[in-house]
Amino acid sequence: MRTIALLGQPNSGKSTLFNALTGSRQHVGNWPGKTVEKAEGFFSQGEDVYRVIDLPGSYGLTANSAEEIVTRDFIEHGNPDLVCIIVDASQLERSLYMLADFAGIKIPVMLVLNMMDVAEQKGKKIDVEKLERLLNIPVLGFVAAETGCYPRFFETLERAMKKTAMISSEKICAVLKESTAVTESAANGAAEGRGVSLIEKIGRLLDGIDFGKRNSFWIASKLLENDSLVTSEVVLSVVPERWTKIKKILDEEGGLVTGEAKYHFISEVLRGISLENENVKPLSKFDRIATHRIWGKLVAFFILVITLAVSMMIAMPVIMGCFAAQGAAVPHVNEFCASLGLWPSVASFINGVVVDGLAVTIAMMAFVFSILVTFGLMEDTGYLARSSFVFDSWLSRLGLHGKAFMPLVSGLACTGGAVCGTRVLDTRGQRLFAMTLLWSIPCGAKVSVVLFLASVFFGSAAPLFGLIYVALIFASFWLSAKLFGNKLVPVNERVGMIMELPPYHKPHWKNLIKTVGRNVWSVFKKAIIVIWFVSFVFWAVSYSSDGLVTHSLLYRIGGVIEPFTQIFGMRWQLFISYLGGVFSKEASLGVMSVVFSSTNDAFSLVSRNAAGANLGEMMRAVVTIPEALAFIFASMFNVPCVLTMGTTYRETHSVKWTAAIAGYYFAISLGLAFIVYHVALWVL
């Protein structure tokens, strides 16, 4: 078995290539000891079996982030047979920095120029054969989304495995000699610590030390860039006297010197392989509007509304079909179990847990599928970059890129689907932070529950609660930024978004549907386990042989917990309904209808998202205004449905983070209920 590592910057097409190569033969988890996503898969070509590692997207190999540290560690200690560096052919000058940063690492390399179709649309023509001769490594012009390109990929891969060519550091050293040549005498004087003399002097002090797969030039350049991992390694590898000499050579501008040399090297390479008659087109009339600081936002909101509407249209037939099938299955299950002489509880279990849980999961997967398709379509066509640009100034205040705008707003349709949409963000920290914010954005179901309860108790004043809700969401954004922002997206790692707008082009439908289908299936497998577990818990505590909730474990539990729940202004019936909202937002109304009427099977109403016709009357008769306010405000920031929790776990691969976000929102919702309840008692 041969191991290939895929290395590249975010959005270079690594994941598209990885998914196309491995298909269903892949596993996604976390790197040992790190909350950074690890994707590993396998594919066969002829008689050879390949293990593929999709390394976290990073802009270079200096250890500044968790993603870069994981990438570095695997390159140094994971023993890959080949590193496949994927770059965006339409933005070569920026993308080739990773290749330049790899110079000096003694591992065979293959360079893949992805998105060649986009480069050609922008008027860029790249001489791939000449680039291969200049770098002396296998180079492939490629479109990862086109299945017809893969025979050439496998051909180049086989050639790369045989050639075992590496990126030489000599050319970057040569650039340093030409641009910053310093004499030995000058290096001993005021100019010490500059240019190639600096590299040479550090190299001499590192002579005789084995750094494994990295040569002394690479180590010296990382010392200049103040790389903490390399610094620690060198300190442990040399005697104290030699480290003192090295330390005297280093200065604050060393990273700039090496960075300039790498970009100079890239410019020299591009001058030789890219045609100069590039056709640079001005912004189109639509793009001038789409990227305008005011009109661009209006256009983005309009397109977002259309996108959400299309998502609903795609998902709604599946959802209606699921719940219709769910209702139709109940009598058949009852008849089948009766014919076998099984206890009624068996039929109740199958209907309440297996059938209902499956129906809810499939229905919600329709939302996930439709949102991933519509978002993938916008990214494929090139519009997502425009919307990211116009909202970057707003979201940068929270520590996020403009790319987070679409996933955040799509939470209004389905939080679970929106969580999947955070994949467009660059780093794990950004994705985790965006997911944290997403949990505060209400889906349509949560809004309907809040406004229904507000109208029951406050009539025509109900719209006021909508305005208060919006204000509280922005307040929660501020609080989340204070509590989580600096930890997940440290200030020193936040950079402005400089982007080159991609040209509009036709979407790759086949690849898009295949990728989305694979992602949805992966989410479904995780979500169904969570939903069945929660369904079983609700069924177990609400089941009674005569169908009366007063004879169920749920009722007895309610009596025990009421002294605690009353602190937050919720009698036990309201608190159980609040917990029912964890299954699905509408479920809180179904549970409420059951516990206040003391009849029927609680879970049958939970699964069907139903509320009794006279629920408003029953609640007004027994629930006080302070209690109603407490429940409404607690519902605003209650954790999303179990599907969202399952999806969040699937995307983060971390029980700790999923539990931390859930605990955070339980604290916000119950804290808000406590404050509102006691203020209402004092005022009223």
Order of alpha helices (4+ residues) and beta strands (2+ residues): beta-alpha-beta-beta-beta-alpha-beta-alpha-alpha-beta-alpha-alpha-beta-alpha-alpha-alpha-alpha-alpha-alpha-alpha-alpha-alpha-alpha-alpha-alpha-alpha-alpha-alpha-alpha-alpha-alpha-alpha-alpha-alpha-alpha-alpha-alpha-alpha-alpha-alpha
